[in-house]
Amino acid sequence: MHEPTLTVNMAMTLDGKVMLPDGTWHGLTSATDRKTMDEYRARAQALIVGRNSVEKDNPVFALKDGRPGPRPVMICRSRLPRPDLRFFQHEPILYTSPALAESAEGHNLSKQAEVVCAVELEPTSIIRDLSSRGYNRLLLEGGPALNAAFFRLDLVDTLHITIVPYILGDSSLPGIVDSDSCLPDFKERSWKLVRCERIENEIFTEYRRQRK
Ligand SMILES: NC(=O)c1ccc[n+]([C@@H]2O[C@H](COP(=O)([O-])OP(=O)(O)OC[C@H]3O[C@@H](n4cnc5c(N)ncnc54)[C@H](OP(=O)(O)O)[C@@H]3O)[C@@H](O)[C@H]2O)c1
């Protein structure tokens, strides 16, 4: 069996913010960033996304050049997503609790998604389950709350950050990882910069987690 690998892709402003005060992230990245995002998506088999991000931004999941994209995946512990999202146009997998799975059935969400009822909804179990279904190249596109759960458990192997040329200056807005406390052993968890490229007015980076 293949080892699953997890890549995170995020864009952030010069002051490290990843969302606007209205909770969206519209209009801050370029067409090049969109193209780059599609390249990362084309390499992935499954794309894990946070419910808040999908509800706020209603992102497009189809790749612009028509290549097949990765299968969207969402994890919901407290409530189900709205049913009118583009997310549901791509046969997504929805991991949820037994109680919510039952209500998904009631709301017909099970016609729009593969609803996987799981007692364990934490990241390690989700990655294990995705791998058992043949999804080993995994991409996570935030948001910061969902990212935090994966970074906390040290599950991220590759991190792409695009730096966009804006400064928001609002201390209440999160960065790529939004958590109440520092990640454990963060000094021992080092990252190697393997790519740093300027394209027009943005910087595209790739960091790999250095494991001993
Ligand atoms: N700049 C960028 O590249 C970028 C990328 C993506 C998103 N964003 C922005 O990020 C914002 C949304 O981020 P967000 O942090 O509010 O929400 P989020 O990370 O998109 O979604 C959080 C939700 O994920 C669910 N979840 C499932 N398992 C979880 C776990 N182990 N830990 C934490 N949450 C888990 C939770 O719902 P349950 O409690 O129901 O489980 C939680 O409410 C949007 O404004 C979007 O624009 C920016």
The ligand as an SDF file (V2000), in Angstrom:
LIG
                    3D

 48 52  0  0  0  0  0  0  0  0999 V2000
   -6.0850   32.4880    1.4580 N   0  0  0  0  0  0  0  0  0  0  0  0
   -6.3250   31.2430    1.1790 C   0  0  0  0  0  0  0  0  0  0  0  0
   -5.5560   30.5710    0.4780 O   0  0  0  0  0  0  0  0  0  0  0  0
   -7.5480   30.5870    1.7500 C   0  0  0  0  0  0  0  0  0  0  0  0
   -7.7750   29.2390    1.5070 C   0  0  0  0  0  0  0  0  0  0  0  0
   -8.8920   28.6460    2.0670 C   0  0  0  0  0  0  0  0  0  0  0  0
   -9.7560   29.3810    2.8420 C   0  0  0  0  0  0  0  0  0  0  0  0
   -9.5090   30.6960    3.0720 N   0  0  0  0  0  0  0  0  0  0  0  0
  -10.4060   31.4770    3.9180 C   0  0  0  0  0  0  0  0  0  0  0  0
  -10.5700   30.7950    5.1580 O   0  0  0  0  0  0  0  0  0  0  0  0
  -11.8260   31.1660    5.7100 C   0  0  0  0  0  0  0  0  0  0  0  0
  -12.4900   30.0160    6.4100 C   0  0  0  0  0  0  0  0  0  0  0  0
  -11.5970   29.4530    7.3120 O   0  0  0  0  0  0  0  0  0  0  0  0
  -12.0480   28.9490    8.7530 P   0  0  0  0  0  0  0  0  0  0  0  0
  -10.8140   28.7240    9.5310 O   0  0  0  0  0  0  0  0  0  0  0  0
  -13.0650   29.8870    9.2930 O   0  0  0  0  0  0  0  0  0  0  0  0
  -12.8240   27.6070    8.4560 O   0  0  0  0  0  0  0  0  0  0  0  0
  -12.4190   26.2980    7.6450 P   0  0  0  0  0  0  0  0  0  0  0  0
  -11.0730   25.8340    8.0960 O   0  0  0  0  0  0  0  0  0  0  0  0
  -12.6570   26.4930    6.2170 O   0  0  0  0  0  0  0  0  0  0  0  0
  -13.5360   25.2780    8.1570 O   0  0  0  0  0  0  0  0  0  0  0  0
  -13.5980   24.9840    9.5090 C   0  0  0  0  0  0  0  0  0  0  0  0
  -14.6020   23.8980    9.7220 C   0  0  0  0  0  0  0  0  0  0  0  0
  -14.0460   22.6330    9.3820 O   0  0  0  0  0  0  0  0  0  0  0  0
  -14.6290   21.6520   10.1940 C   0  0  0  0  0  0  0  0  0  0  0  0
  -13.6380   20.7310   10.7450 N   0  0  0  0  0  0  0  0  0  0  0  0
  -13.6550   19.3890   10.5750 C   0  0  0  0  0  0  0  0  0  0  0  0
  -12.6710   18.8200   11.2520 N   0  0  0  0  0  0  0  0  0  0  0  0
  -12.0190   19.8040   11.8970 C   0  0  0  0  0  0  0  0  0  0  0  0
  -10.9270   19.8110   12.7880 C   0  0  0  0  0  0  0  0  0  0  0  0
  -10.3010   18.6870   13.1540 N   0  0  0  0  0  0  0  0  0  0  0  0
  -10.5190   20.9850   13.2790 N   0  0  0  0  0  0  0  0  0  0  0  0
  -11.1270   22.1430   12.9120 C   0  0  0  0  0  0  0  0  0  0  0  0
  -12.1850   22.2060   12.0820 N   0  0  0  0  0  0  0  0  0  0  0  0
  -12.6260   21.0330   11.5630 C   0  0  0  0  0  0  0  0  0  0  0  0
  -15.2980   22.3830   11.3590 C   0  0  0  0  0  0  0  0  0  0  0  0
  -16.6910   22.1620   11.2590 O   0  0  0  0  0  0  0  0  0  0  0  0
  -17.3030   21.1050   12.3100 P   0  0  0  0  0  0  0  0  0  0  0  0
  -17.1670   21.7150   13.6580 O   0  0  0  0  0  0  0  0  0  0  0  0
  -18.7030   20.9000   11.8440 O   0  0  0  0  0  0  0  0  0  0  0  0
  -16.4840   19.8790   12.1670 O   0  0  0  0  0  0  0  0  0  0  0  0
  -14.9790   23.8290   11.1820 C   0  0  0  0  0  0  0  0  0  0  0  0
  -16.0250   24.6830   11.4800 O   0  0  0  0  0  0  0  0  0  0  0  0
  -12.6420   31.7490    4.5910 C   0  0  0  0  0  0  0  0  0  0  0  0
  -12.7520   33.1040    4.8360 O   0  0  0  0  0  0  0  0  0  0  0  0
  -11.8020   31.5570    3.3540 C   0  0  0  0  0  0  0  0  0  0  0  0
  -11.9290   32.6490    2.4900 O   0  0  0  0  0  0  0  0  0  0  0  0
   -8.4290   31.3030    2.5310 C   0  0  0  0  0  0  0  0  0  0  0  0
  1  2  1  0
  2  3  2  0
  2  4  1  0
  4  5  1  0
  4 48  2  0
  5  6  2  0
  6  7  1  0
  7  8  2  0
  8  9  1  0
  8 48  1  0
  9 10  1  0
  9 46  1  0
 10 11  1  0
 11 12  1  0
 11 44  1  0
 12 13  1  0
 13 14  1  0
 14 15  2  0
 14 16  1  0
 14 17  1  0
 17 18  1  0
 18 19  2  0
 18 20  1  0
 18 21  1  0
 21 22  1  0
 22 23  1  0
 23 24  1  0
 23 42  1  0
 24 25  1  0
 25 26  1  0
 25 36  1  0
 26 27  1  0
 26 35  1  0
 27 28  2  0
 28 29  1  0
 29 30  1  0
 29 35  2  0
 30 31  1  0
 30 32  2  0
 32 33  1  0
 33 34  2  0
 34 35  1  0
 36 37  1  0
 36 42  1  0
 37 38  1  0
 38 39  2  0
 38 40  1  0
 38 41  1  0
 42 43  1  0
 44 45  1  0
 44 46  1  0
 46 47  1  0
M  CHG  2   8   1  16  -1
M  END
$$$$
